Amino acid sequence: MTEHEAIVERLKAVQNASRRIVALDPESINGMLRELADRIPEAAETILAANLRDLERMDPADPRYDRLLLNEARLESIASDIRNVASLPSPLDKVLEERTLPNGLELKKITVPLGVIGIIYESRPNVTFDVFSLCLKSGNATVLKGGSDAASSNVAIVELIQSVLSDRGLDPDMIYLLPAEREAAHIMLNAVGFIDVIIPRGSQQLIDFARKHSTVPVIETGAGIVHTYFDRSGDLDMARAIVFNAKTRRPSVCNALDTLIVHRDRLDDLPVLVEPLETKMVEIFADEPAFDKLSGRYPEELLELASPEHFGTEFLSLKMSIKTVDSLEEALEHIAHYSSKHSEAVIATEQSVIDTFMKRVDAAAVYANASTTFTDGAQFGLGAEIGISTQKLHARGPMALKELCSYKWLVTGKGQVRPA
């Protein structure tokens, strides 16, 4: 049997397992998730040793290093997220619509699983836990294609999950980790009839690759080219705190700030606004007006005149660009041109500015006077997220349990037939 044939056989097994998940009662699913969370500390030594092998192959200066890193604190957080998912109401069998037709047919529209969800992702082994917990809770089977960077970590995590499934008398084929080799991705993306939807999580290059090569439907997630606009009416102290948090809290994630847009009338405040960024050694690429204001007021080794490529870039690191605009309209045009439609923010006190920004910016999450770092399933009260959709069909923004469901119509009759 070739590797291609072996993968297809495993995908068939996952498809069969997906039909058994829908027969599980909610408490069986919740019990499985709680036990998995409880077993994470017991397996921590094995998981962290595998993660260390992955980390040793990556340059610590690589922006992906932080995404790859696991430690005891992060494992504890992952376990907490899984328990949180277990505590949430089941999204299945919810009645969305119900009515009786004039001919007596009774119609009911209820939520059902998507079926088999395929996730292709890079350098983030925590995604393995997050995806499985959300997929199981929503009645879906899981097919994973992680990157080679996190291969050892993902294998250790999936082995733990399958062990817990087996110990509870459940089918371990409810989750399947494809080989790390790139060729496996092509098989996954063309597994029509075995996988119902593909969700890529990672760089824009990964998302573009999935969209270009997949014959399975794709939900685009992840890439975040994030802007914050500091309006002429914005509060400076508020802006200092928001910009610092949005850029430095976790610069390697998709909701981190990439471009600060500043109204020209507030350029005199710019050195004070960005001053906290010095403490984190944030490198700034400023357009000419902003560069002139920051020269001599921001460390020379961290300040550079911006080039065109510094706008529309997802830095995923301690780097940020600054764009000067003459009006709200110009800020909106800049965002419309460069945004990945992930998260965008305005800092202003004029309500008309806030209202216009919130209405006209086309993004999954639009903020007024808050950090974009809140674009996160857990922060939105959804539990751990499977990704942040930047498209408009099916789901948009943080995708959690409800977004992993479709629906079907149940039609009950008493012998009705349709007239010829």
Buried (B, 14 or more C-beta within 10 A) or exposed (E): EEEEEEBBEBBBBBBEBBEEBBEBEBEBBBBBBBBBBEBBEEBBEEBBEBBEEBBEEBEEEBBBBBBBBBEEEBBBBBBBBBBBBBEBEBBBEBEEEEEEEEEEBEEBBBBBBBBBBBBBBBBBBBBBBBBBBBBBBBBBBBBBBBBBBBBBBBBBBBBBBBBBBEEEEBBBBBBBBBBBEEEBBBBBBBBEEBBBBBBBBBBBEBBEBBBEBBEBBBBBBBBBBBBBBBBBBBBBEBBBBBBBBBBBBEBBBBBBBBBBBBBBEBBEBBBEBBBBBEEEEBBBBBBEBBBBBBEEEBEEEBBBEBEEEBBBBBBBBBBBBBBBBEEBEBBBEBBBEBBBBBBBBBBBEBEEBBEBBEEEBEBBBBBBBBBBBBBBBBEBEBBBBBBBBBBEEEBBBBBBBBBBBEEEEEEEEEEEEEEE
